[in-house]
Amino acid sequence: MKTENLDDHVAEFSKYRPALVHRTEGWMEELRQWLRPLCPLAIVEGRVKEVASFAEKILRKAKYMDPLREITDLAGARVVTPLSSEADRVVVLLRSRYKVDESHSIDMGRQLRRGEFGYRSHHLVVVLDPGEALKAGLPESWLPLRVEVQVRTILQHAWAVLGHDRLYKPGFRVPDPWHREAARIAAVLETADREFEEVVEGVEAYQGEFGIHLNLDAIGKELVLLDMVQRHASMDAGVAERRARLALSLGDWAAAAQIVAKFGGPLSAGLWCCLGRARRGLSGRGGGEGGDGTAEFRKAAAMDSCRAEAKLQLARNLEAGGANESESLYLEVLEREPEEPRALVGWMRHRLRSGRGGDPESWAMLARAAIRRCEAWMEVGMHSVEALRLRAFLLLIGPIGTQNEALVAVLEAIQACRISMELGELGEAFADLEPLEALRPGVEVARRCVTLAVLAKFPEGTARTDVMAWVESAKGADRSVPLQGPVWILAGGCASGSEDDVAACAPAVEDILRRFRGTVVSGGTVQGVAGWAGKAAVAGVGKCTSVGYLPEGLQPSESSTPDSRYTELRRRGPGTEFSLHQPLHAWADILLSGIRPRETVVLGINGGVIAAFEYRLAAVLGARVGVIANSGRAATDLDSPAERIRFPGILRIPRDPLTLRMFVLGETGRLDLDPKDLERLAQEVHEVYRKSVPAQVDLSHRDWKDLPADLQESNRDQVRQSLGVLRVAGFEVRSAKGPPRVREFSTEEIESLAEAEHARWVLERLAAGWEWAPVKDVAQKRSPHLAPWSGLGDDVKEWDRRAVRSLASHLAKVGLEVIRMGTEH
């Protein structure tokens, strides 16, 4: 370009620059109004190139013949967003709303080569309406009028101001050491962008799950508050969405739909998602005139194609209807978020159903990041049931070495399910894994665990037929007869090397076996814990029966010898070695016999992988499960703080004979009292305790009305289980035909009853999460009294003596009298 032409172009630019400023300001205001609902925290700025900058660019580039038409950034806009996902969303919507000159637009991040770090920003050249440009006074020779829009995050904006402008634009070559240092900073900013987004997205999702951090009362108050705010901000979609999500967290589909319907402004993608969820909920409850939510999710996804929630919800609806479109939706989410577990599992299920499963080993690599996302959700209690289900699914397809971990995750997922629909979704997910059973033996076990859980928790459904189908396929199943309750599962160590730990528990357990009346279920071999059941069957003929479960092909050996002393041996499960199939079949027989899990007690001593699975399975199904603390191997491993949190239903019981006896025998009878009588006696029991203990500043010594709810329930439990205490000490309770006779206990009887009452209290405290500590702390659930009777001081023993002295008089008030077993009729 000749220098004399430069003067002409600069003069023309200077002449029309005010008109360009005016047109740009008008367009910028339009852009701000349009982007505000989408990204309310975005910074939207505009500028028109200065005359000096215009002249310098012409001279430095030395390529423009008609700069007023060729230079695409005479006017520019900048949209700075907090998060990279918001920047992506702005780009998508700019492309949908305006004509974009793709030949001059560029994504700076995609220009970086492998291993490079630097400036990351979207540069879109938007073509403005020519009619509006002419109205603003710009000459026709300038058309088409283009504006360069830069879209980037706050951190990338910092890089642009401090790095890009200093490194890219100077008229000299910046030395390499500074380039390397700048690249290092760029890498830090890119990582910070990604990590900050993960935190923010997690917090926002957590906020949306109001049930996690708000109780019902708090949710109600929040709804009232937001309703008042909405009256003064009727067009604020954010407030309306928060209200709708609160209603959804309560399962109030109709209220959520009504909140969206009453909103006076244009619906945001988030509100369309809320409406879709509400309509799906209504359609599942017979109120689906408005559809199942699919149309609403489609609108949300179309309005905001970067929004994963809309696509995931839409895919879920379509998948339930058998539509293949859901697979492509899952893939779209995965392209943006490869670690999104809901999308990954949805895509994998599609592949399995269509016979395109692929190599499980390669899937395992995809699953690792998704599992970490699930565990991050679980850590804060978010998506709790879904996160556990997804993690279990992903672990089941992992490497062979993770099968035990996978099945623990399966049991955790089952434990979290509270309604039949959740268990149904879990079963459906595992059913899709059936093609992998030959490679992944844990898949069959997982499916059977879910079926047993459905039968245990919802026996009125079809699960009974499902369980019978796989039970009857086992050898000898047609010869089995129903078990008789109550049932005691005696589980644990039978392997060599565990003899000493097992033998230390033998005297206490054999004493309980002599007293037990019901069915004892165990491993069916002479060795280890299982041998005690066979011995008891011979010693107590007619008092209890014993049923042993063995592998179908087990052959006698030094380590596994079938015990002929058992009342019955049932060969269940394939192979010649013990496996997880034996406890599964035992539970199938228990449930098919009509015995409820609560009528089954599991006592564990020592044990390996199979025993650990058996303890967890029983706890998940709802049985009363206890392992003898410090009895070695699995029993000791399950005593860790992490295991206490994961499976709180497993009690760690001290090796105290009476506590063990109370655990197995004490629950064979619970008083079934009228609620008013129960409440009355519980308050009287509490008053007896308060009088027996010196006045202290302690939560447990408060008046009944001020007593914490868990401690009130503890007193009720003491009344309910008083029958078990009496039975363990040799007494029974009957309804009085006339005025109840109040039994006067002897000194020896009081001591026996007090010891049983203390054992009951220890078990009740352990079940409530209490732990031994040298100093009592009610708030932290710690007590020095969680010890055997022999380890208590006489002042502490006196609390229990006073409690049982008044036991007969308390029961007399509700028409019951105490008698000694076998001597009074």
C-alpha positions in Angstrom: 0.0 0.0 0.0 1.2 3.4 -0.9 1.7 5.8 2.0 -0.5 8.4 0.3 -3.4 5.9 0.4 -2.9 5.5 4.1 -3.7 9.2 4.6 -7.0 8.7 2.6 -8.1 5.6 4.6 -7.2 7.2 8.0 -9.1 10.3 7.0 -12.2 8.4 6.0 -12.0 6.2 9.2 -11.8 9.4 11.3 -14.8 10.9 9.6 -17.1 8.0 10.1 -15.7 6.7 13.4 -18.4 8.5 15.6 -21.1 6.8 13.5 -19.4 3.4 14.1 -19.2 4.1 17.8 -22.9 4.9 17.9 -23.8 1.7 16.0 -21.5 -0.4 18.1 -23.0 0.9 21.4 -26.5 0.1 20.2 -25.5 -3.4 19.3 -23.6 -3.9 22.6 -26.8 -3.0 24.6 -28.7 -5.5 22.5 -26.1 -8.1 23.2 -26.1 -7.4 27.0 -29.9 -7.8 27.2 -29.8 -11.0 25.3 -26.9 -12.6 27.3 -28.1 -11.5 30.8 -30.5 -14.4 31.3 -28.0 -16.9 29.9 -25.0 -15.7 31.9 -25.9 -13.0 34.4 -22.3 -12.7 35.7 -20.7 -12.2 32.3 -18.8 -9.0 31.6 -19.8 -7.5 28.2 -17.7 -4.8 26.8 -17.4 -3.0 23.4 -14.9 -0.8 21.7 -14.1 0.8 18.4 -10.5 0.8 17.2 -8.6 4.0 17.8 -7.3 6.0 14.9 -3.6 5.4 15.8 -4.3 1.6 16.2 -6.1 1.6 12.8 -3.1 3.3 11.1 -0.5 1.0 12.9 -2.3 -2.1 11.9 -2.3 -1.1 8.2 1.4 -0.4 8.3 2.5 -3.5 10.3 0.3 -6.0 8.4 1.2 -4.4 5.0 -1.4 -6.6 3.3 -4.7 -4.6 3.2 -5.7 -3.1 -0.2 -9.1 -1.9 1.2 -8.6 -1.9 5.0 -12.1 -0.4 5.8 -13.7 -3.5 4.3 -10.9 -6.1 5.0 -10.1 -5.3 8.7 -12.6 -7.4 10.7 -12.0 -5.8 14.1 -12.7 -2.1 13.4 -15.4 -2.7 16.1 -15.0 -5.3 18.7 -16.9 -6.8 21.6 -15.6 -8.9 24.5 -17.7 -11.3 26.6 -15.9 -12.5 29.7 -17.5 -15.3 31.6 -16.7 -16.9 35.0 -16.6 -20.5 33.6 -15.3 -22.1 30.4 -18.6 -23.9 29.9 -20.4 -20.5 29.9 -18.0 -19.2 27.3 -18.7 -22.3 25.2 -22.5 -21.7 25.6 -22.2 -18.1 24.6 -20.3 -19.1 21.4 -23.0 -21.7 20.5 -25.8 -19.1 20.9 -23.9 -16.4 19.0 -23.7 -18.7 16.1 -27.4 -19.5 16.3 -28.4 -15.9 16.5 -26.1 -14.1 14.1 -24.4 -14.7 10.8 -20.8 -15.5 11.4 -17.9 -15.0 9.0 -16.3 -18.4 9.5 -13.3 -17.6 7.3 -12.1 -15.0 9.8 -13.3 -16.6 13.0 -11.0 -18.7 15.1 -10.9 -20.7 18.3 -7.5 -19.8 19.7 -7.4 -22.9 22.0 -7.7 -25.2 19.0 -4.7 -23.5 17.4 -2.4 -24.7 20.2 -0.4 -27.8 19.3 0.0 -30.9 21.4 2.1 -30.0 24.5 1.5 -26.2 24.0 -0.1 -23.8 26.5 -1.1 -20.3 25.8 -3.9 -17.9 24.9 -7.3 -19.6 24.8 -10.2 -17.5 23.5 -13.0 -17.8 20.9 -12.8 -15.1 18.3 -16.0 -14.8 16.2 -16.5 -12.3 13.4 -20.2 -11.4 13.5 -21.8 -9.8 10.5 -24.3 -7.1 11.5 -27.5 -6.1 9.8 -26.6 -3.8 6.8 -29.8 -1.9 7.1 -29.0 -0.9 10.7 -25.5 0.1 9.6 -26.9 2.5 7.0 -29.3 4.0 9.4 -26.4 4.8 11.7 -24.8 6.9 9.0 -22.1 4.5 7.9 -21.2 4.5 4.1 -22.4 1.6 1.9 -18.7 1.0 0.9 -18.0 -0.3 4.4 -20.6 -3.1 4.2 -20.8 -5.8 5.3 -20.1 -4.3 8.7 -18.4 -6.9 10.9 -17.7 -7.0 14.6 -15.1 -9.3 16.2 -16.5 -10.8 19.4 -13.9 -12.3 21.8 -15.4 -14.8 24.3 -13.2 -16.1 27.1 -13.1 -16.8 30.8 -11.9 -14.4 33.5 -8.6 -16.2 33.9 -8.0 -16.3 30.1 -8.9 -12.5 30.1 -6.1 -12.0 32.6 -3.8 -13.9 30.3 -4.9 -11.8 27.3 -4.3 -8.5 29.1 -1.0 -9.4 30.6 0.3 -12.0 28.2 -1.2 -11.9 24.8 -1.0 -8.1 24.4 2.7 -8.1 25.6 3.9 -11.2 23.8 1.9 -11.3 20.6 1.6 -7.6 19.7 5.1 -6.1 20.3 7.1 -5.1 17.3 10.0 -7.3 18.4 10.7 -11.0 19.1 10.2 -11.8 22.8 13.2 -13.9 24.2 12.5 -17.7 24.7 12.9 -17.7 28.5 10.0 -15.4 28.8 8.0 -17.4 26.3 8.6 -20.6 28.4 7.6 -18.8 31.6 4.5 -17.4 29.9 3.6 -21.0 28.7 3.9 -22.2 32.3 1.5 -19.6 33.6 -0.9 -20.4 30.8 -0.9 -24.0 31.8 -1.6 -23.0 35.4 -4.5 -20.8 34.3 -6.0 -23.6 32.1 -5.8 -26.0 34.9 -7.4 -23.5 37.3 -10.2 -22.8 34.8 -11.0 -26.5 34.7 -10.8 -27.2 38.4 -12.7 -24.0 39.4 -15.4 -25.0 37.0 -15.7 -28.5 38.6 -16.1 -26.9 42.1 -18.7 -24.4 40.9 -20.6 -27.0 39.0 -20.6 -29.3 42.0 -21.8 -26.5 44.3 -24.6 -25.6 41.9 -25.7 -29.1 41.6 -25.6 -29.5 45.3 -27.7 -26.4 45.7 -30.2 -27.9 43.3 -30.5 -31.0 45.5 -32.2 -29.1 48.4 -33.0 -32.3 50.2 -29.3 -32.8 51.1 -28.7 -29.6 53.0 -32.3 -28.6 54.0 -34.7 -30.5 56.1 -38.5 -30.4 55.3 -39.1 -27.5 57.7 -36.2 -25.5 56.1 -37.5 -26.2 52.6 -40.9 -24.9 53.5 -39.4 -21.7 54.9 -37.2 -21.3 51.8 -40.3 -21.7 49.5 -42.2 -19.0 51.4 -39.2 -16.6 51.3 -38.6 -17.1 47.5 -42.3 -16.7 46.9 -42.2 -13.3 48.5 -39.0 -12.4 46.4 -40.8 -13.5 43.2 -43.6 -11.1 43.8 -41.1 -8.3 43.4 -39.1 -10.0 40.7 -41.8 -11.6 38.6 -39.5 -11.9 35.5 -36.5 -13.4 37.3 -36.1 -16.9 35.9 -33.4 -17.7 38.4 -35.8 -17.2 41.4 -38.5 -19.2 39.7 -36.1 -22.1 39.0 -35.0 -22.2 42.6 -38.6 -22.4 43.7 -39.4 -25.2 41.2 -36.3 -27.2 42.2 -37.4 -27.0 45.9 -40.8 -28.4 45.0 -39.1 -31.1 43.0 -36.9 -32.0 45.9 -40.1 -32.7 47.9 -41.5 -34.8 45.1 -44.3 -32.3 44.7 -44.6 -32.5 40.9 -47.8 -30.5 40.6 -46.4 -27.6 42.6 -43.3 -27.5 40.5 -45.3 -27.5 37.3 -47.5 -24.7 38.7 -44.5 -22.6 39.6 -43.2 -22.8 36.0 -46.7 -22.2 34.5 -47.2 -19.0 36.5 -43.8 -17.5 35.6 -44.5 -14.5 33.4 -41.3 -14.3 31.4 -39.7 -16.5 28.8 -38.7 -19.8 30.1 -35.0 -20.5 30.6 -33.4 -23.9 29.8 -33.4 -24.6 33.5 -37.1 -23.9 33.9 -37.9 -26.2 30.9 -35.9 -28.9 32.7 -37.9 -28.4 35.9 -41.2 -28.6 34.0 -40.0 -31.7 32.2 -39.1 -33.4 35.5 -42.5 -32.3 37.0 -44.4 -33.7 34.0 -42.5 -37.0 34.1 -43.3 -37.3 37.8 -47.0 -36.6 37.1 -47.1 -39.1 34.3 -45.8 -41.8 36.6 -48.6 -41.1 39.0 -51.5 -41.1 36.7 -51.5 -37.4 36.0 -49.7 -37.3 32.7 -52.1 -35.3 30.5 -49.2 -32.9 29.8 -46.9 -35.7 28.6 -43.9 -37.3 30.2 -41.6 -34.3 30.0 -39.9 -35.3 26.7 -41.1 -32.2 24.8 -39.9 -29.9 27.6 -36.4 -31.6 27.7 -36.1 -31.1 24.0 -36.8 -27.4 24.3 -34.2 -27.1 27.1 -31.6 -28.9 25.0 -32.4 -26.8 21.9 -32.3 -23.6 23.9 -29.0 -24.4 25.5 -27.1 -27.2 23.7 -24.3 -27.1 26.2 -26.5 -27.9 29.1 -25.8 -31.5 30.1 -28.8 -31.8 32.4 -31.3 -31.3 29.6 -29.7 -33.9 27.4 -29.3 -36.4 30.2 -33.0 -36.0 31.2 -34.1 -36.2 27.6 -31.9 -39.3 27.0 -33.4 -41.0 30.1 -36.9 -40.4 28.8 -36.1 -41.7 25.3 -34.2 -44.7 26.7 -37.2 -45.7 28.7 -39.3 -45.6 25.6 -36.8 -47.7 23.7 -35.6 -44.9 21.3 -32.1 -45.2 19.9 -31.8 -41.4 19.8 -30.7 -41.5 23.5 -27.3 -43.1 22.5 -26.4 -40.0 20.5 -27.4 -37.7 23.3 -25.2 -39.6 25.7 -22.3 -39.3 23.3 -22.9 -35.5 22.9 -22.6 -35.1 26.7 -19.5 -37.3 26.7 -17.8 -35.2 24.1 -17.9 -32.2 26.5 -17.6 -34.2 29.7 -15.8 -37.5 29.3 -16.0 -38.2 33.0 -19.9 -37.7 33.2 -20.9 -41.1 34.7 -24.6 -40.9 33.8 -23.7 -40.3 30.1 -21.0 -43.0 30.1 -23.2 -45.6 31.7 -26.1 -44.8 29.4 -23.9 -45.1 26.4 -22.4 -48.4 27.6 -25.9 -49.9 28.2 -26.9 -49.0 24.6 -23.7 -50.8 23.4 -24.4 -53.9 25.4 -28.1 -54.1 24.3 -27.1 -53.9 20.7 -24.4 -56.5 21.0 -21.6 -53.9 20.5 -20.2 -54.2 24.0 -16.6 -54.1 23.1 -13.7 -55.1 25.3 -14.3 -54.7 29.1 -10.6 -53.9 29.6 -10.9 -50.8 27.4 -14.1 -49.8 29.0 -12.3 -49.9 32.4 -10.1 -47.0 31.3 -13.1 -44.9 30.4 -14.7 -45.7 33.7 -11.9 -44.5 36.0 -12.6 -40.8 35.8 -16.4 -41.4 35.9 -15.9 -43.4 39.1 -14.0 -40.5 40.6 -16.9 -38.2 39.8 -19.3 -40.6 41.5 -17.1 -40.7 44.6 -16.9 -36.9 44.7 -20.7 -36.8 44.6 -20.9 -39.4 47.4 -18.4 -37.4 49.5 -20.9 -34.5 49.8 -24.0 -36.7 49.8 -25.1 -35.6 46.3 -27.1 -37.8 43.9 -26.5 -40.4 46.6 -28.5 -43.3 45.3 -27.7 -42.6 41.7 -24.0 -42.2 42.4 -23.8 -45.5 44.2 -25.7 -47.2 41.4 -23.5 -45.7 38.7 -20.3 -46.6 40.5 -21.3 -50.2 41.1 -22.1 -50.5 37.4 -18.8 -49.1 36.3 -16.8 -51.2 38.8 -18.5 -54.4 37.6 -17.1 -53.9 34.1 -13.6 -53.1 35.4 -10.5 -55.3 35.6 -10.9 -58.8 37.0 -9.1 -57.8 40.2 -11.8 -55.4 41.2 -14.7 -57.9 41.5 -14.7 -57.9 45.3 -14.6 -54.0 45.4 -17.4 -54.0 42.7 -19.7 -56.3 44.8 -19.1 -54.1 47.9 -20.2 -51.2 45.8 -23.3 -53.2 44.6 -24.3 -53.8 48.3 -23.8 -50.2 49.1 -26.0 -49.2 46.2 -28.7 -51.7 47.4 -28.5 -50.4 50.9 -29.1 -46.8 49.7 -32.4 -47.8 47.9 -35.4 -46.9 49.9 -38.2 -47.3 47.4 -39.0 -50.1 44.9 -38.4 -47.9 41.9 -34.8 -47.3 42.9 -34.2 -51.0 43.3 -35.9 -51.6 40.0 -33.5 -49.1 38.2 -30.6 -50.9 39.9 -31.8 -54.3 38.6 -32.4 -52.9 35.1 -28.8 -51.5 35.0 -27.3 -54.8 36.0 -29.6 -56.8 33.6 -27.8 -55.0 30.7 -24.6 -56.5 31.9 -25.8 -60.0 31.4 -23.7 -60.4 28.2 -20.6 -59.9 30.3 -21.4 -62.7 32.8 -18.9 -65.1 31.2 -16.1 -62.6 31.7 -17.4 -60.9 34.8 -18.7 -63.5 37.3 -19.6 -60.7 39.7 -22.4 -59.6 37.4 -24.6 -62.7 38.2 -23.9 -62.3 41.9 -24.9 -58.6 41.7 -28.1 -59.4 39.9 -29.1 -62.0 42.5 -28.3 -59.6 45.3 -30.7 -57.1 43.9 -33.4 -59.8 43.4 -33.0 -60.9 47.0 -33.2 -57.3 48.2 -36.4 -56.7 46.3 -38.0 -59.8 47.9 -36.8 -58.9 51.3 -38.0 -55.3 51.2 -41.0 -55.6 48.9 -42.3 -59.2 49.2 -45.6 -58.4 47.7 -44.1 -57.9 44.2 -42.9 -60.4 41.6 -39.4 -60.9 43.1 -40.5 -64.3 44.7 -40.9 -65.8 41.2 -37.5 -64.3 40.1 -35.8 -65.8 43.1 -37.4 -69.2 42.7 -36.3 -69.3 39.1 -32.6 -69.4 39.9 -33.0 -71.4 43.1 -34.8 -74.3 41.3 -32.0 -74.5 38.8 -29.7 -75.7 41.6 -29.2 -79.4 42.3 -31.5 -80.9 44.9 -33.6 -77.7 45.2 -36.8 -79.6 44.6 -36.1 -81.7 47.8 -35.6 -78.7 50.1 -38.3 -77.9 52.6 -39.1 -74.4 54.1 -36.9 -73.3 57.0 -38.4 -72.7 60.4 -37.8 -69.4 62.2 -36.2 -67.8 64.0 -33.0 -68.3 62.0 -29.4 -67.9 63.2 -26.7 -67.7 60.6 -23.4 -68.7 62.1 -20.7 -67.5 59.8 -17.0 -67.0 59.8 -13.6 -68.7 59.7 -13.3 -72.3 58.6 -9.9 -72.0 56.9 -6.6 -73.2 58.3 -4.6 -70.5 60.1 -7.6 -69.0 61.8 -8.0 -71.8 64.4 -6.8 -69.8 67.4 -9.0 -66.8 66.8 -12.0 -69.0 66.2 -11.3 -71.3 69.2 -11.2 -68.3 71.6 -14.9 -67.6 70.8 -16.0 -71.2 71.0 -17.1 -71.4 74.7 -19.5 -68.3 74.4 -21.0 -69.4 71.1 -21.5 -73.0 72.1 -23.3 -71.9 75.2 -25.7 -69.9 73.1 -26.2 -72.8 70.8 -27.3 -74.9 73.7 -30.0 -72.3 74.5 -31.1 -71.5 70.9 -34.5 -72.7 69.6 -34.9 -72.4 65.9 -32.8 -73.1 62.8 -29.0 -72.6 62.6 -27.6 -72.0 59.2 -23.9 -72.4 58.6 -21.3 -73.8 56.1 -22.0 -77.5 56.6 -18.4 -78.6 57.3 -16.7 -80.1 60.3 -14.0 -77.4 60.2 -14.1 -74.1 62.0 -17.2 -72.2 62.9 -19.4 -74.4 60.8 -18.5 -77.4 63.0 -20.2 -75.9 66.0 -23.6 -76.0 64.4 -23.2 -79.8 63.7 -22.1 -80.4 67.2 -25.1 -78.5 68.6 -27.5 -80.4 66.4 -26.4 -83.7 68.0 -26.3 -82.3 71.5 -29.7 -80.6 71.4 -31.8 -83.0 69.3 -35.3 -81.6 68.9 -34.4 -78.2 70.3 -32.9 -76.7 67.1 -32.2 -77.8 63.6 -29.1 -77.1 61.5 -28.9 -76.6 57.8 -25.5 -76.5 56.0 -24.9 -75.0 52.5 -22.1 -76.7 50.4 -20.9 -76.3 46.8 -22.5 -78.8 44.4 -19.2 -80.5 43.6 -17.5 -80.3 47.0 -15.3 -83.4 47.7 -14.2 -84.3 51.3 -10.7 -83.0 52.1 -8.6 -82.0 55.1 -9.8 -78.4 54.8 -13.5 -79.1 53.9 -15.2 -82.2 55.2 -19.1 -82.3 55.0 -20.5 -82.6 58.5 -23.1 -85.4 58.7 -24.2 -84.3 62.1 -26.2 -81.5 60.5 -30.0 -81.9 60.3 -29.7 -81.3 56.5 -27.0 -80.5 54.1 -28.0 -78.6 50.9 -25.6 -78.5 48.0 -26.1 -75.2 46.2 -24.0 -73.2 43.8 -21.6 -74.5 41.1 -18.1 -75.7 41.4 -16.1 -77.7 43.9 -15.0 -74.7 46.1 -17.0 -72.5 48.4 -18.1 -69.2 46.8 -20.5 -66.4 47.1 -23.3 -68.6 45.8 -23.7 -70.4 49.2 -24.8 -67.3 51.2 -27.0 -66.3 48.3 -28.8 -69.6 48.3 -29.1 -69.6 52.1 -30.9 -66.2 51.9 -33.1 -67.3 49.1 -34.3 -70.2 51.2 -34.9 -68.0 54.2 -36.9 -65.4 52.3 -38.9 -68.1 50.3 -39.8 -69.7 53.6 -41.6 -66.5 54.6 -39.0 -65.5 57.3 -38.4 -61.8 57.5 -34.8 -60.5 57.6 -35.5 -59.0 61.0 -36.2 -62.5 62.3 -32.8 -63.6 61.3 -29.6 -62.9 63.3 -26.1 -63.3 61.8 -23.1 -63.7 64.1 -19.7 -63.5 62.5 -16.4 -64.8 63.8 -13.2 -64.2 61.8 -13.7 -65.2 58.2 -12.4 -64.3 54.7 -13.8 -62.8 51.6 -16.9 -65.0 51.5 -17.7 -64.2 55.1 -17.2 -60.5 54.6 -19.7 -60.6 51.7 -22.1 -62.6 53.9 -22.0 -60.1 56.7 -22.6 -57.1 54.3 -25.3 -58.9 52.4 -27.2 -59.8 55.5 -27.0 -56.2 56.8 -28.2 -54.8 53.5 -31.2 -57.2 53.5 -32.2 -56.0 57.0 -31.0 -58.8 59.3 -29.4 -58.2 62.7 -25.7 -58.6 62.0 -22.9 -58.7 64.5 -19.3 -59.6 64.2 -17.1 -60.4 67.2 -14.6 -57.6 67.5 -11.0 -58.5 67.1 -11.7 -62.1 66.1 -9.4 -61.8 63.1 -9.4 -61.4 59.4 -12.7 -60.1 57.9 -14.2 -59.4 61.4 -11.3 -57.2 62.3 -11.2 -55.5 58.8 -14.9 -54.6 59.1 -14.1 -52.7 62.4 -12.5 -49.8 60.6 -14.1 -46.3 60.8 -14.7 -46.4 57.0 -16.6 -49.7 57.2 -18.7 -48.4 60.1 -19.8 -45.5 57.8 -20.4 -47.7 54.8 -22.3 -50.5 56.6 -23.7 -49.1 59.9 -25.9 -52.1 60.2 -23.0 -54.4 61.2 -22.4 -54.3 65.0 -18.9 -54.9 66.3 -19.7 -56.9 69.5 -17.2 -57.3 72.3 -16.2 -60.9 73.1 -18.4 -60.9 76.2 -20.5 -64.1 76.7 -23.6 -62.3 78.0 -23.5 -59.5 75.4 -23.2 -62.2 72.7 -26.0 -64.2 74.3 -28.2 -61.1 74.5 -27.5 -60.3 70.8 -28.6 -63.8 69.6 -31.3 -64.6 72.0 -32.5 -61.3 73.4 -34.4 -60.3 70.3 -36.5 -63.4 70.1 -39.2 -61.5 71.9 -40.1 -57.8 72.0 -43.0 -56.4 73.9 -45.8 -55.2 71.6 -47.5 -52.5 73.6 -50.1 -49.9 72.9 -48.2 -46.6 71.9 -49.6 -44.7 74.8 -48.5 -47.5 77.3 -45.1 -47.6 75.6 -44.7 -43.8 76.0 -45.8 -43.9 79.6 -43.4 -46.7 80.6 -40.5 -45.1 78.7 -40.9 -41.9 80.7 -41.0 -43.8 83.9 -37.9 -45.7 83.0 -36.2 -42.4 82.3 -37.2 -41.0 85.6 -35.8 -44.1 87.4 -32.5 -43.5 85.6 -32.4 -39.8 86.5 -32.9 -40.6 90.2 -30.2 -43.2 90.2 -27.5 -40.9 88.8 -26.2 -37.7 90.5 -27.3 -34.5 88.8 -24.9 -33.7 86.0 -24.9 -31.3 83.1 -25.5 -34.0 80.6 -28.1 -34.4 77.8 -29.1 -37.8 79.1 -30.2 -36.3 82.4 -32.7 -33.8 81.0 -36.5 -33.8 81.6 -38.4 -36.0 79.2 -39.7 -33.0 77.2 -36.1 -31.7 76.7 -34.5 -35.0 76.1 -33.0 -35.4 72.5 -35.2 -37.6 70.2 -32.6 -40.4 70.0 -32.4 -40.7 73.8 -36.2 -40.8 74.1 -36.1 -43.7 71.6 -33.5 -45.4 73.7 -35.9 -45.4 76.7 -38.6 -46.8 74.5 -36.3 -49.5 73.2 -35.4 -50.4 76.8 -39.1 -51.1 77.5 -39.7 -53.0 74.2 -36.7 -55.3 74.9 -37.4 -55.9 78.5 -38.9 -59.2 77.4 -35.6 -60.3 75.9 -33.8 -59.3 79.1 -36.2 -61.3 81.2 -35.9 -64.4 78.9 -32.1 -64.3 78.9 -32.2 -64.3 82.7 -34.7 -67.2 82.8 -38.0 -65.4 83.1 -41.1 -65.0 80.9 -44.0 -62.5 80.7 -47.7 -63.2 80.5 -50.9 -61.3 80.5 -52.5 -61.3 84.0 -56.1 -62.7 84.3 -56.8 -60.5 87.3 -54.8 -57.8 89.1 -51.2 -58.4 88.0 -48.9 -60.0 90.6 -45.8 -57.9 91.1 -42.8 -60.2 91.4 -40.2 -59.5 94.0 -36.8 -60.4 92.6 -34.1 -62.0 94.8 -30.6 -60.5 95.1 -29.2 -63.1 92.7 -32.1 -62.6 90.3 -31.5 -58.8 90.3 -27.8 -59.3 89.6 -28.6 -61.7 86.6 -31.2 -59.3 85.2 -29.0 -56.3 85.7 -26.2 -58.0 83.8 -28.6 -58.8 80.9 -29.9 -55.2 80.9 -26.4 -53.9 80.7 -25.7 -56.2 77.7 -28.9 -54.9 76.1 -27.8 -51.4 76.6 -24.4 -52.0 75.2 -26.0 -53.5 72.0 -28.4 -50.6 71.7 -25.6 -48.1 72.0 -23.5 -49.9 69.5 -26.4 -49.9 67.0 -26.8 -46.2 67.5 -23.2 -45.5 66.6 -21.7 -45.1 70.1 -18.0 -46.0 70.8 -16.0 -46.7 73.9 -14.0 -43.8 75.3 -12.5 -43.1 78.7 -14.6 -40.0 79.2 -18.4 -39.8 78.6 -19.5 -37.4 75.8 -23.2 -37.7 74.9 -22.9 -35.3 72.0 -20.1 -37.3 70.4 -21.7 -40.7 71.3 -18.9 -41.9 73.5 -19.0 -43.7 76.8 -16.6 -45.5 79.2 -19.4 -47.9 80.1 -19.4 -49.8 76.8 -17.6 -52.6 78.6 -18.4 -56.1 79.9 -20.2 -56.3 83.3 -17.1 -57.4 85.0 -15.3 -54.2 84.0 -17.8 -51.8 85.5 -17.6 -50.1 88.8 -20.3 -50.9 91.4 -21.8 -47.4 91.2 -22.4 -48.0 87.4 -23.8 -51.5 88.0 -26.3 -50.0 90.5 -27.9 -48.0 87.6 -28.9 -51.3 85.9 -29.9 -52.9 89.3 -32.3 -50.1 90.0 -33.7 -50.3 86.4 -34.5 -54.0 86.8 -35.8 -53.8 90.4 -38.8 -51.7 89.1 -39.2 -53.8 85.9 -42.0 -56.0 87.3 -43.9 -53.1 88.7 -43.7 -51.2 85.4 -45.1 -54.1 83.5 -47.9 -54.6 86.0 -49.2 -51.1 85.1 -50.0 -52.4 81.6 -51.5 -55.8 82.8 -48.4 -58.0 82.5 -46.8 -60.1 85.1 -43.4 -61.8 85.3 -43.0 -65.6 85.8 -40.0 -67.9 85.9 -39.7 -70.1 82.7 -40.8 -73.7 83.1 -41.9 -73.5 86.7 -45.0 -71.3 86.7 -48.2 -71.8 84.6 
